Structures are given as structure tokens and as C-alpha cells.
């Protein structure tokens, strides 16, 4: 089993998005208002196969956004899922592609949340 894991990790090093998408469904999982014009968004990694040693559990990424009166979003902080829940995080190498991919999903969640706020305010 270790040889299989090493082979997969070696083959996929620095292809973080491709590797994680091979084992996980990555989906936006909502947003919440934290006061002072701050929104937190969450993206969850759901294993495609919970019995697979490569993907034993769910993991999450969190992002913090600030928005102004015109509802423009400003990125503040992104956290990647921890290796406790997503063991592959210890082996993916460069995370730039993963960060860019996740920021896109997080931004969509924040924009959906702001849209809901606008609809509530207007009704």
C-alpha cells in the first residue's frame, strides 16, 4: 500500500488541484456574516470514497472577505484544509494552483451571500 501511495504522490506532485479532485468532490458550502462588513466562506472537500485510505474524511477551507457599501469584495485571508482531515495536504507541494482554484469557489459563495443580503434589504 505504501508503494502505491508513494507512486501516486510522486506522479502528482505539484498538481494539487488535479490530485485532490481525483479523490474529493470540492464544493462551496456557504457563507456567514461576522460583523464589521466581514464575510467568512467555506469550501468542503467530500471524499469520493470514504473507504479509500487516501481520503478518509471531509476537510474544509475557509476564507475571509471584507465588503464595502457597493458590495465590492476584498480578499483578506484563505486557509487550506489541514492534513489531519486531508492527509494528501502534506504531499501536494506547491499550493498556488489550489489556492487560486479555491479562491474562485470562495468568491462565488461570498457573492451569493451578498446577493441574499441585497434581496432581504430590498424586500
Backbone as CSV, one residue per row, in Angstrom:
resi,resn,N_x,N_y,N_z,CA_x,CA_y,CA_z,C_x,C_y,C_z
1,UNK,0.815,-1.188,0.000,0.000,0.000,0.000,0.867,1.265,0.000
2,UNK,1.954,1.241,0.779,2.838,2.414,0.830,3.444,2.724,-0.535
3,UNK,3.789,1.673,-1.276,4.354,1.879,-2.610,3.343,2.545,-3.533
4,UNK,2.090,2.152,-3.426,1.038,2.759,-4.225,0.890,4.240,-3.881
5,UNK,0.878,4.555,-2.593,0.761,5.947,-2.159,1.949,6.763,-2.652
6,UNK,3.163,6.237,-2.508,4.361,6.944,-2.988,4.292,7.187,-4.499
7,UNK,3.853,6.172,-5.234,3.741,6.300,-6.690,2.757,7.413,-7.057
8,UNK,1.616,7.397,-6.426,0.601,8.415,-6.721,1.113,9.801,-6.358
9,UNK,1.722,9.927,-5.197,2.222,11.235,-4.751,3.328,11.722,-5.674
10,UNK,4.260,10.851,-6.052,5.345,11.243,-6.946,4.801,11.673,-8.305
11,UNK,3.843,10.929,-8.808,3.259,11.217,-10.114,2.511,12.550,-10.128
12,UNK,1.911,12.888,-9.016,1.028,14.055,-8.961,1.616,15.256,-8.218
13,UNK,2.855,15.202,-7.780,3.428,16.309,-7.025,3.295,17.614,-7.796
14,UNK,2.898,18.649,-7.096,2.698,19.994,-7.629,1.535,20.081,-8.623
15,UNK,0.687,19.116,-8.615,-0.550,19.163,-9.385,-1.681,19.058,-8.370
16,UNK,-1.681,19.959,-7.409,-2.539,19.844,-6.242,-4.019,19.756,-6.574
17,UNK,-4.500,20.581,-7.469,-5.930,20.571,-7.787,-6.308,19.235,-8.424
18,UNK,-5.511,18.807,-9.390,-5.800,17.539,-10.073,-5.799,16.377,-9.089
19,UNK,-4.817,16.343,-8.213,-4.714,15.259,-7.245,-5.899,15.267,-6.288
20,UNK,-6.224,16.413,-5.734,-7.324,16.474,-4.769,-8.670,16.179,-5.427
21,UNK,-8.864,16.653,-6.663,-10.125,16.388,-7.351,-10.259,14.906,-7.726
22,UNK,-9.144,14.213,-7.780,-9.179,12.777,-8.072,-9.848,12.018,-6.921
23,UNK,-9.669,12.498,-5.698,-10.168,11.807,-4.521,-11.323,12.513,-3.802
24,UNK,-11.561,13.796,-4.133,-12.558,14.577,-3.406,-13.469,15.352,-4.356
25,UNK,-14.725,15.505,-3.928,-15.626,16.478,-4.534,-15.394,17.759,-3.742
26,UNK,-15.105,18.855,-4.431,-14.808,20.120,-3.761,-15.944,21.080,-4.080
27,UNK,-16.678,21.504,-3.032,-17.876,22.302,-3.247,-17.946,23.466,-2.267
28,UNK,-18.532,24.564,-2.736,-18.840,25.676,-1.848,-19.837,25.210,-0.816
29,UNK,-19.661,25.659,0.414,-20.514,25.167,1.496,-21.103,26.300,2.333
30,UNK,-21.259,27.483,1.708,-21.951,28.564,2.389,-21.053,29.682,2.880
31,UNK,-21.727,30.660,3.468,-21.043,31.843,3.972,-21.802,32.352,5.196
32,UNK,-21.115,33.152,6.002,-21.759,33.751,7.168,-21.207,35.155,7.385
33,UNK,-22.050,36.008,7.954,-21.659,37.381,8.254,-21.036,37.414,9.639
34,UNK,-19.894,38.048,9.778,-19.163,38.095,11.043,-19.119,39.492,11.670
35,UNK,-19.912,40.418,11.140,-19.906,41.779,11.671,-18.805,42.613,11.054
36,UNK,-18.915,43.919,11.191,-17.900,44.852,10.670,-17.608,44.620,9.188
37,UNK,-18.647,44.316,8.407,-18.529,44.107,6.959,-17.582,42.971,6.583
38,UNK,-17.552,41.933,7.403,-16.705,40.765,7.162,-17.591,39.550,6.883
39,UNK,-17.239,38.810,5.833,-17.925,37.567,5.477,-16.903,36.437,5.509
40,UNK,-17.305,35.316,6.104,-16.492,34.098,6.054,-17.182,33.118,5.119
41,UNK,-16.403,32.496,4.247,-16.940,31.486,3.344,-16.260,30.151,3.632
42,UNK,-16.945,29.078,3.253,-16.406,27.749,3.498,-16.540,26.901,2.232
43,UNK,-15.493,26.143,1.944,-15.481,25.167,0.863,-15.136,23.833,1.512
44,UNK,-15.926,22.803,1.195,-15.724,21.494,1.819,-15.240,20.479,0.793
45,UNK,-14.333,19.641,1.235,-13.791,18.534,0.451,-14.511,17.268,0.919
46,UNK,-15.342,16.691,0.058,-16.062,15.466,0.374,-15.387,14.296,-0.336
47,UNK,-14.964,13.267,0.396,-14.316,12.119,-0.250,-15.241,11.441,-1.250
48,UNK,-14.679,11.048,-2.362,-15.454,10.271,-3.336,-15.652,8.849,-2.832
49,UNK,-14.714,8.372,-2.002,-14.805,7.030,-1.431,-14.252,7.087,-0.009
50,UNK,-15.146,7.039,0.976,-14.721,7.130,2.374,-13.880,5.937,2.820
51,UNK,-13.939,4.839,2.096,-13.149,3.657,2.454,-11.721,3.711,1.906
52,UNK,-11.437,4.695,1.069,-10.107,4.834,0.483,-9.172,5.471,1.502
53,UNK,-8.010,4.865,1.701,-7.029,5.377,2.664,-6.542,6.787,2.279
54,UNK,-6.646,7.139,1.003,-6.207,8.459,0.547,-7.202,9.557,0.917
55,UNK,-8.442,9.181,1.229,-9.468,10.193,1.517,-10.396,9.724,2.638
56,UNK,-9.892,9.679,3.870,-10.674,9.117,4.959,-11.754,10.032,5.546
57,UNK,-11.694,11.336,5.291,-12.597,12.246,5.990,-12.852,13.509,5.166
58,UNK,-13.872,14.265,5.570,-14.135,15.586,4.988,-13.081,16.564,5.484
59,UNK,-12.848,17.599,4.712,-11.978,18.684,5.133,-12.556,19.986,4.622
60,UNK,-12.118,21.105,5.180,-12.678,22.396,4.781,-11.593,23.440,4.601
61,UNK,-11.919,24.384,3.749,-11.096,25.569,3.531,-11.975,26.759,3.904
62,UNK,-11.388,27.731,4.581,-12.131,28.917,4.987,-11.497,30.156,4.374
63,UNK,-12.323,31.141,4.109,-11.824,32.383,3.529,-12.531,33.551,4.200
64,UNK,-11.808,34.637,4.355,-12.359,35.844,4.974,-12.355,36.962,3.939
65,UNK,-13.502,37.642,3.827,-13.687,38.725,2.865,-14.214,39.963,3.576
66,UNK,-13.863,41.107,3.044,-14.440,42.369,3.514,-15.218,42.954,2.346
67,UNK,-16.348,43.586,2.635,-17.106,44.228,1.563,-17.469,45.640,1.964
68,UNK,-17.642,46.500,0.936,-17.938,47.912,1.184,-19.403,48.204,0.871
69,UNK,-19.776,49.495,0.904,-21.168,49.900,0.671,-21.673,49.506,-0.711
70,UNK,-20.776,49.407,-1.683,-21.159,48.989,-3.038,-21.079,47.474,-3.197
71,UNK,-20.838,46.781,-2.106,-20.757,45.324,-2.067,-19.587,44.773,-2.877
72,UNK,-18.507,45.531,-2.978,-17.275,45.042,-3.600,-16.540,44.175,-2.579
73,UNK,-16.068,43.037,-3.024,-15.359,42.118,-2.135,-13.854,42.362,-2.162
74,UNK,-13.248,42.319,-0.984,-11.801,42.406,-0.854,-11.336,41.164,-0.107
75,UNK,-10.461,40.398,-0.741,-9.916,39.190,-0.131,-9.021,39.564,1.035
76,UNK,-9.175,38.840,2.163,-8.337,39.085,3.336,-7.456,37.877,3.656
77,UNK,-8.069,36.689,3.760,-7.301,35.518,4.206,-7.942,34.231,3.690
78,UNK,-7.096,33.247,3.375,-7.544,31.920,2.943,-6.808,30.875,3.768
79,UNK,-7.547,29.906,4.288,-6.895,28.774,4.960,-7.158,27.525,4.142
80,UNK,-6.136,26.732,3.972,-6.257,25.466,3.265,-6.685,24.389,4.253
81,UNK,-7.265,23.301,3.770,-7.641,22.225,4.689,-6.414,21.632,5.348
82,UNK,-6.579,21.221,6.583,-5.470,20.652,7.325,-5.205,19.204,6.959
83,UNK,-3.985,18.763,7.169,-3.595,17.396,6.820,-4.197,16.368,7.772
84,UNK,-4.716,16.811,8.906,-5.381,15.878,9.812,-6.601,15.255,9.129
85,UNK,-7.362,16.087,8.388,-8.546,15.610,7.688,-8.246,15.207,6.243
86,UNK,-7.319,15.906,5.606,-6.946,15.637,4.214,-5.456,15.273,4.204
87,UNK,-5.129,13.991,4.402,-3.719,13.590,4.503,-2.871,13.997,3.298
88,UNK,-3.460,14.112,2.131,-2.700,14.487,0.934,-2.101,15.885,1.034
89,UNK,-2.624,16.723,1.918,-2.110,18.096,2.035,-0.628,18.120,2.408
90,UNK,-0.156,17.087,3.081,1.276,17.008,3.431,2.158,16.699,2.234
91,UNK,1.570,16.310,1.110,2.353,15.801,-0.007,2.137,16.530,-1.330
92,UNK,1.320,17.568,-1.363,0.992,18.154,-2.658,1.999,19.176,-3.156
93,UNK,2.913,19.607,-2.314,3.934,20.542,-2.791,3.386,21.947,-2.951
94,UNK,3.623,22.554,-4.094,3.202,23.925,-4.369,1.677,24.026,-4.339
95,UNK,1.138,24.950,-3.549,-0.314,25.061,-3.406,-0.895,26.241,-4.174
96,UNK,-0.107,26.926,-4.988,-0.590,28.119,-5.693,-1.826,27.809,-6.552
97,UNK,-1.773,26.724,-7.339,-2.921,26.350,-8.166,-4.145,26.059,-7.302
98,UNK,-3.934,25.354,-6.196,-5.035,25.031,-5.298,-5.631,26.300,-4.693
99,UNK,-4.775,27.212,-4.268,-5.261,28.469,-3.693,-6.098,29.247,-4.700
100,UNK,-5.643,29.344,-5.930,-6.395,30.068,-6.963,-7.734,29.377,-7.240
101,UNK,-7.718,28.070,-7.317,-8.940,27.300,-7.557,-9.944,27.530,-6.420
102,UNK,-9.470,27.415,-5.180,-10.359,27.599,-4.032,-10.875,29.028,-3.921
103,UNK,-10.026,30.003,-4.232,-10.480,31.398,-4.172,-11.660,31.642,-5.108
104,UNK,-11.657,30.999,-6.265,-12.784,31.130,-7.189,-14.071,30.612,-6.576
105,UNK,-14.003,29.464,-5.932,-15.189,28.888,-5.290,-15.619,29.756,-4.112
106,UNK,-14.664,30.190,-3.306,-14.980,31.049,-2.158,-15.642,32.353,-2.622
107,UNK,-15.112,32.951,-3.676,-15.676,34.209,-4.184,-17.137,34.012,-4.603
108,UNK,-17.436,32.904,-5.275,-18.820,32.631,-5.676,-19.727,32.521,-4.456
109,UNK,-19.254,31.868,-3.407,-20.048,31.745,-2.175,-20.285,33.119,-1.546
110,UNK,-19.255,33.960,-1.517,-19.404,35.305,-0.950,-20.367,36.141,-1.787
111,UNK,-20.275,36.040,-3.110,-21.168,36.803,-3.981,-22.616,36.352,-3.820
112,UNK,-22.841,35.043,-3.678,-24.198,34.543,-3.435,-24.736,35.078,-2.112
113,UNK,-23.876,35.131,-1.103,-24.289,35.624,0.207,-24.668,37.107,0.132
114,UNK,-23.856,37.900,-0.542,-24.152,39.335,-0.689,-25.450,39.530,-1.461
115,UNK,-25.682,38.723,-2.479,-26.928,38.794,-3.232,-28.132,38.530,-2.321
116,UNK,-28.019,37.536,-1.448,-29.105,37.266,-0.491,-29.315,38.451,0.440
117,UNK,-28.223,39.095,0.875,-28.352,40.285,1.727,-29.078,41.406,1.000
118,UNK,-28.737,41.622,-0.272,-29.394,42.669,-1.079,-30.883,42.384,-1.221
119,UNK,-31.227,41.135,-1.487,-32.644,40.770,-1.663,-33.403,41.001,-0.374
120,UNK,-32.847,40.620,0.756,-33.507,40.857,2.058,-33.689,42.342,2.320
121,UNK,-32.648,43.112,2.028,-32.711,44.556,2.271,-33.773,45.226,1.394
122,UNK,-33.897,44.780,0.145,-34.824,45.396,-0.791,-36.268,44.970,-0.588
123,UNK,-36.505,43.919,0.158,-37.890,43.440,0.365,-38.429,43.855,1.690
